[in-house]
Amino acid sequence: NAGVTQTPKFQVLKTGQSMTLQCAQDMNHNSMYWYRQDPGMGLRLIYYSASEGTTDKGEVPNGYNVSRLNKREFSLRLESAAPSQTSVYFCASSEGRGNTGELFFGEGSRLTVL
Amino acid sequence: QKEVEQDPGPLSVPEGAIVSLNCTYSNSAFQYFMWYRQYSRKGPELLMYTYSSGNKEDGRFTAQVDKSSKYISLFIRDSQPSDSATYLCAMRPPGNTPLVFGKGTRLSVIA
């Protein structure tokens, strides 16, 4: 049972380069999320998609774009990477629609911007 | 003031100790309270979930919610080296709104 799968697991970029982080879940969940985790800052929500066809900004959306491609997939794009975007990125999903809100996380994607 | 405050530690205890981890919050609308455990270089996983006030016990773990004080706790009895991880509290109000996380407390249990 794969759960939430993120790719790539590691990536090194130069300032100004672009890239897309991919996320897919196989639990038929309605809601999907992108977080970043930095030392001393905890988990901060970048964007989320409460249901297929909708996306909303979280706490730290600047410099990112998202696409809810279908119910399974939710991608995060960095158009022009900056060193401040060096972080570990986590994708998560939940059943949504009044459920407890329990999140299921992927293993994380470690991004370094030089 | 952030909505959820959690002391980041680190916290180091000897094996067998009782561990107390805590979070305070400011939003009285929060109804769902969770504790996640995150091992190094892994994603967080749900450890305990509590709805509204009260206690919940699962093996060596007990979660407490005191809504009057806006304070939640996680107790670990007979702590083991395998409990060494970062523990994150998380909470949210009713409705399909995202969880709000504390910064996490890093715990080390020394054998």
Boltz contact constraints between the chains, C-beta under 6 A:
constraints:
  - contact:
      token1: [A, 42]
      token2: [B, 101]
      max_distance: 6.0
  - contact:
      token1: [A, 42]
      token2: [B, 103]
      max_distance: 6.0
  - contact:
      token1: [A, 42]
      token2: [B, 104]
      max_distance: 6.0
  - contact:
      token1: [A, 43]
      token2: [B, 101]
      max_distance: 6.0
  - contact:
      token1: [A, 45]
      token2: [B, 98]
      max_distance: 6.0
  - contact:
      token1: [A, 48]
      token2: [B, 98]
      max_distance: 6.0
  - contact:
      token1: [A, 50]
      token2: [B, 96]
      max_distance: 6.0
  - contact:
      token1: [A, 90]
      token2: [B, 43]
      max_distance: 6.0
  - contact:
      token1: [A, 96]
      token2: [B, 96]
      max_distance: 6.0
  - contact:
      token1: [A, 97]
      token2: [B, 96]
      max_distance: 6.0
  - contact:
      token1: [A, 100]
      token2: [B, 32]
      max_distance: 6.0
  - contact:
      token1: [A, 100]
      token2: [B, 49]
      max_distance: 6.0
  - contact:
      token1: [A, 101]
      token2: [B, 32]
      max_distance: 6.0
  - contact:
      token1: [A, 101]
      token2: [B, 92]
      max_distance: 6.0
  - contact:
      token1: [A, 101]
      token2: [B, 99]
      max_distance: 6.0
  - contact:
      token1: [A, 102]
      token2: [B, 46]
      max_distance: 6.0
  - contact:
      token1: [A, 105]
      token2: [B, 43]
      max_distance: 6.0
  - contact:
      token1: [A, 105]
      token2: [B, 44]
      max_distance: 6.0
  - contact:
      token1: [A, 106]
      token2: [B, 43]
      max_distance: 6.0
  - contact:
      token1: [A, 107]
      token2: [B, 43]
      max_distance: 6.0
  - contact:
      token1: [A, 108]
      token2: [B, 43]
      max_distance: 6.0
